Amino acid sequence: MFPQLAQFQDLALLLLRVMVAAVFLDSGWKHVKDPEARGKSIGMSKPATAAVGTAEILLVENPLHVFPHGAGKVEPVIVEEDDFR
């Protein structure tokens, strides 16, 4: 639609991945920091809330490699220039 914006694609994807990682880390930290209050607000038990928070923190190993499907193991997505020729 706007071909002149194609030059910013890499930067846009990087910023998107960093923002998603920040959301996961912030949410996970809130779950781990006060699992009892956070568990009440989301309707989960204290141990389950702490486990979810720990998983959210551990799944974001590197903000540049956020798994695109939102769950599961965080893995890098490598795209080489030759893939587009």
Backbone as ProteinMPNN parsed JSONL, in Angstrom:
{"seq_chain_A": "MFPQLAQFQDLALLLLRVMVAAVFLDSGWKHVKDPEARGKSIGMSKPATAAVGTAEILLVENPLHVFPHGAGKVEPVIVEEDDFR", "coords_chain_A": {"N_chain_A": [[0.816, -1.184, 0.0], [1.911, 1.275, 0.853], [4.678, 1.709, -0.53], [6.982, 3.21, -0.002], [7.421, 3.0, 2.678], [8.578, 0.582, 3.12], [11.263, 0.483, 3.658], [11.468, 0.734, 6.37], [10.747, -1.637, 7.501], [12.319, -3.627, 8.855], [13.085, -2.261, 11.202], [10.56, -1.727, 12.278], [9.608, -4.33, 12.82], [11.512, -5.128, 14.712], [11.001, -3.278, 16.811], [8.373, -4.037, 17.406], [8.769, -6.652, 18.373], [10.326, -6.092, 20.636], [8.487, -4.625, 22.145], [6.497, -6.568, 22.627], [7.981, -8.387, 24.143], [8.488, -6.756, 26.364], [5.911, -6.479, 27.419], [5.348, -9.153, 28.167], [7.393, -9.563, 30.084], [6.789, -7.575, 32.003], [4.18, -8.303, 32.816], [4.699, -10.916, 33.746], [6.48, -10.34, 35.835], [4.805, -8.934, 37.605], [3.069, -10.996, 38.305], [4.803, -12.728, 39.675], [5.847, -11.122, 41.684], [3.739, -10.385, 43.487], [1.899, -12.769, 43.996], [-0.454, -13.504, 45.345], [-2.299, -11.291, 45.484], [-2.409, -10.682, 42.75], [-3.345, -13.091, 41.761], [-5.936, -13.153, 42.839], [-7.07, -11.058, 41.386], [-7.154, -12.066, 38.818], [-8.424, -14.438, 39.106], [-7.11, -16.851, 39.879], [-5.252, -19.409, 41.667], [-2.723, -18.864, 44.236], [-0.221, -20.402, 43.869], [-0.526, -21.176, 41.157], [-0.616, -18.722, 39.858], [1.955, -17.74, 40.4], [3.433, -19.65, 39.012], [2.601, -19.171, 36.362], [3.558, -16.567, 36.037], [6.331, -16.979, 36.308], [6.769, -18.607, 34.081], [6.108, -16.794, 32.023], [8.183, -14.939, 32.282], [10.471, -16.533, 31.862], [10.067, -17.455, 29.27], [10.655, -15.375, 27.626], [13.482, -15.096, 26.463], [15.207, -13.535, 24.991], [14.675, -10.354, 23.828], [14.733, -9.954, 21.087], [14.001, -12.266, 19.905], [11.193, -13.223, 19.881], [8.671, -15.54, 20.122], [6.463, -15.964, 17.467], [3.828, -16.933, 17.713], [2.812, -16.558, 20.191], [2.86, -18.375, 22.335], [4.515, -21.114, 23.926], [7.835, -22.405, 23.21], [10.372, -19.954, 23.036], [11.826, -18.952, 20.122], [14.313, -18.118, 17.657], [13.67, -16.318, 14.612], [14.92, -16.623, 11.558], [15.699, -14.901, 8.714], [16.944, -14.885, 5.58], [18.592, -12.956, 3.052], [18.619, -14.191, 0.558], [16.288, -15.633, 0.503], [14.304, -14.125, -0.591], [14.6, -13.922, -3.286]], "CA_chain_A": [[0.0, 0.0, 0.0], [2.827, 2.4, 0.91], [5.994, 1.111, -0.791], [8.061, 4.016, 0.552], [7.619, 2.606, 4.07], [9.233, -0.728, 3.163], [12.609, 0.631, 4.208], [11.379, 0.702, 7.823], [10.188, -2.918, 7.912], [13.163, -4.276, 9.869], [12.97, -1.502, 12.441], [9.211, -1.93, 12.805], [9.54, -5.67, 13.407], [12.329, -5.107, 15.918], [10.256, -2.57, 17.85], [7.232, -4.872, 17.782], [9.267, -7.747, 19.212], [10.748, -5.533, 21.927], [7.275, -4.283, 22.894], [5.867, -7.813, 23.08], [8.823, -8.889, 25.225], [8.266, -5.891, 27.526], [4.607, -6.824, 27.986], [5.479, -10.44, 28.848], [8.223, -9.398, 31.267], [6.059, -6.788, 32.992], [3.093, -9.138, 33.341], [5.293, -11.997, 34.534], [7.042, -9.793, 37.074], [3.687, -8.646, 38.504], [2.574, -12.286, 38.802], [5.781, -13.299, 40.613], [6.069, -10.185, 42.786], [2.639, -10.488, 44.445], [0.995, -13.757, 43.394], [-1.754, -13.606, 46.012], [-3.175, -10.212, 45.01], [-2.575, -10.823, 41.3], [-4.197, -14.265, 41.565], [-7.326, -12.765, 43.102], [-7.572, -10.187, 40.32], [-7.38, -12.831, 37.586], [-9.185, -15.638, 39.434], [-6.26, -18.043, 39.944], [-4.641, -19.644, 42.97], [-1.396, -18.258, 44.411], [0.83, -21.158, 43.179], [-0.726, -21.141, 39.709], [-0.232, -17.383, 39.411], [3.42, -17.676, 40.431], [3.935, -20.493, 37.915], [2.35, -18.46, 35.105], [4.493, -15.452, 35.988], [7.666, -17.515, 36.048], [6.801, -19.046, 32.683], [6.137, -15.614, 31.162], [9.523, -14.351, 32.344], [11.462, -17.443, 31.282], [9.84, -17.645, 27.841], [11.257, -14.251, 26.898], [14.919, -15.228, 26.676], [15.869, -12.441, 24.309], [13.585, -9.605, 23.203], [14.802, -9.975, 19.631], [13.526, -13.569, 19.436], [9.892, -13.504, 20.48], [7.945, -16.539, 19.342], [5.366, -15.225, 16.851], [2.495, -17.479, 17.965], [2.349, -16.121, 21.499], [2.989, -19.374, 23.388], [5.494, -22.15, 23.62], [9.25, -22.067, 23.325], [10.804, -18.776, 22.299], [12.879, -19.329, 19.189], [14.593, -17.066, 16.671], [13.193, -16.438, 13.241], [16.021, -16.147, 10.741], [15.335, -14.691, 7.326], [18.122, -14.506, 4.806], [18.299, -12.157, 1.874], [18.408, -15.08, -0.586], [14.931, -16.172, 0.552], [13.397, -13.242, -1.308], [14.955, -13.855, -4.708]], "C_chain_A": [[0.87, 1.262, 0.0], [4.244, 1.882, 0.704], [7.154, 1.917, -0.205], [8.336, 3.675, 2.021], [8.34, 1.267, 4.212], [10.629, -0.652, 3.764], [12.618, 0.544, 5.734], [10.876, -0.634, 8.357], [11.01, -3.588, 9.011], [13.05, -3.572, 11.216], [11.607, -1.715, 13.088], [9.069, -3.305, 13.458], [10.354, -5.764, 14.685], [11.58, -4.439, 17.064], [9.043, -3.37, 18.32], [7.669, -6.006, 18.708], [9.694, -7.255, 20.587], [9.524, -5.178, 22.771], [6.567, -5.529, 23.428], [6.658, -8.409, 24.245], [8.607, -8.069, 26.495], [6.939, -6.216, 28.209], [4.692, -8.146, 28.758], [6.285, -10.302, 30.131], [7.492, -8.629, 32.362], [4.946, -7.619, 33.635], [3.641, -10.258, 34.229], [5.838, -11.514, 35.858], [5.933, -9.478, 38.076], [3.105, -9.926, 39.096], [3.502, -12.84, 39.883], [5.924, -12.426, 41.857], [4.992, -10.305, 43.867], [1.597, -11.473, 43.918], [-0.381, -13.833, 44.057], [-2.73, -12.538, 45.505], [-3.447, -10.344, 43.511], [-3.488, -12.016, 40.989], [-5.661, -13.965, 41.814], [-7.893, -11.94, 41.956], [-7.847, -10.942, 39.026], [-8.09, -14.161, 37.835], [-8.373, -16.92, 39.426], [-5.699, -18.199, 41.352], [-3.246, -19.017, 43.013], [-0.295, -19.058, 43.708], [0.699, -21.121, 41.649], [-0.307, -19.786, 39.143], [1.283, -17.239, 39.379], [4.022, -18.498, 39.292], [3.746, -19.803, 36.572], [3.334, -17.3, 34.954], [5.911, -15.892, 35.679], [7.8, -17.957, 34.596], [6.871, -17.853, 31.742], [7.526, -14.99, 31.132], [10.534, -15.234, 31.626], [11.281, -17.638, 29.779], [10.411, -16.504, 27.002], [12.742, -14.269, 27.209], [15.652, -14.019, 26.13], [14.785, -11.654, 23.579], [13.623, -9.583, 21.675], [14.247, -11.267, 19.051], [12.233, -13.938, 20.139], [9.13, -14.452, 19.557], [6.679, -15.908, 18.763], [3.97, -15.739, 17.172], [2.001, -17.203, 19.374], [2.464, -17.144, 22.608], [4.02, -20.405, 22.966], [6.919, -21.659, 23.772], [9.578, -20.85, 22.468], [11.96, -19.186, 21.403], [13.095, -18.229, 18.156], [13.98, -17.37, 15.314], [14.263, -15.805, 12.368], [15.561, -16.065, 9.29], [16.585, -14.197, 6.611], [17.721, -13.786, 3.536], [17.991, -13.03, 0.654], [16.994, -15.657, -0.624], [13.949, -15.363, -0.271], [13.695, -13.137, -2.789], [14.315, -14.96, -5.498]], "O_chain_A": [[0.609, 2.202, -0.751], [4.949, 1.638, 1.683], [8.214, 1.35, 0.062], [9.39, 4.033, 2.545], [8.674, 0.865, 5.326], [11.118, -1.634, 4.322], [13.669, 0.306, 6.33], [10.605, -0.752, 9.552], [10.449, -4.065, 9.997], [12.933, -4.226, 12.253], [11.51, -1.865, 14.305], [8.475, -3.426, 14.529], [9.931, -6.412, 15.643], [11.531, -4.978, 18.17], [8.727, -3.375, 19.51], [7.01, -6.283, 19.71], [9.452, -7.925, 21.591], [9.521, -5.406, 23.981], [6.092, -5.533, 24.564], [6.073, -8.881, 25.219], [8.548, -8.631, 27.588], [6.856, -6.227, 29.437], [4.174, -8.252, 29.87], [5.907, -10.861, 31.161], [7.572, -9.001, 33.533], [4.798, -7.63, 34.857], [3.123, -10.517, 35.315], [5.687, -12.179, 36.883], [6.096, -9.727, 39.271], [2.695, -9.942, 40.256], [3.034, -13.364, 40.894], [6.102, -12.942, 42.96], [5.319, -10.324, 45.053], [0.536, -11.064, 43.447], [-1.364, -14.187, 43.405], [-3.862, -12.856, 45.139], [-4.573, -10.142, 43.057], [-4.304, -11.957, 40.069], [-6.532, -14.455, 41.095], [-9.058, -12.097, 41.591], [-8.676, -10.516, 38.222], [-8.332, -14.924, 36.9], [-8.873, -17.967, 39.015], [-5.673, -17.247, 42.131], [-2.665, -18.684, 41.98], [0.512, -18.456, 43.0], [1.701, -21.045, 40.938], [0.291, -19.717, 38.069], [1.834, -16.676, 38.433], [5.009, -18.088, 38.68], [4.641, -19.845, 35.728], [3.878, -17.079, 33.873], [6.609, -15.26, 34.887], [8.824, -17.71, 33.958], [7.615, -17.886, 30.761], [7.994, -14.561, 30.077], [11.364, -14.736, 30.865], [12.245, -17.953, 29.082], [10.623, -16.661, 25.8], [13.212, -13.557, 28.096], [16.607, -13.535, 26.737], [14.043, -12.232, 22.785], [12.631, -9.223, 21.041], [14.04, -11.363, 17.841], [12.205, -14.888, 20.922], [8.971, -14.188, 18.365], [5.883, -15.358, 19.525], [2.998, -15.028, 16.919], [0.88, -17.578, 19.718], [2.183, -16.805, 23.758], [4.345, -20.538, 21.786], [7.173, -20.625, 24.39], [9.126, -20.731, 21.33], [12.965, -19.711, 21.883], [12.165, -17.495, 17.82], [13.801, -18.527, 14.932], [14.488, -14.596, 12.429], [15.092, -17.049, 8.718], [17.194, -13.204, 7.009], [16.626, -13.994, 3.013], [17.186, -12.643, -0.192], [16.547, -16.122, -1.672], [12.874, -15.855, -0.615], [13.083, -12.322, -3.479], [14.512, -15.047, -6.71]]}, "name": "protein", "num_of_chains": 1, "seq": "MFPQLAQFQDLALLLLRVMVAAVFLDSGWKHVKDPEARGKSIGMSKPATAAVGTAEILLVENPLHVFPHGAGKVEPVIVEEDDFR"}
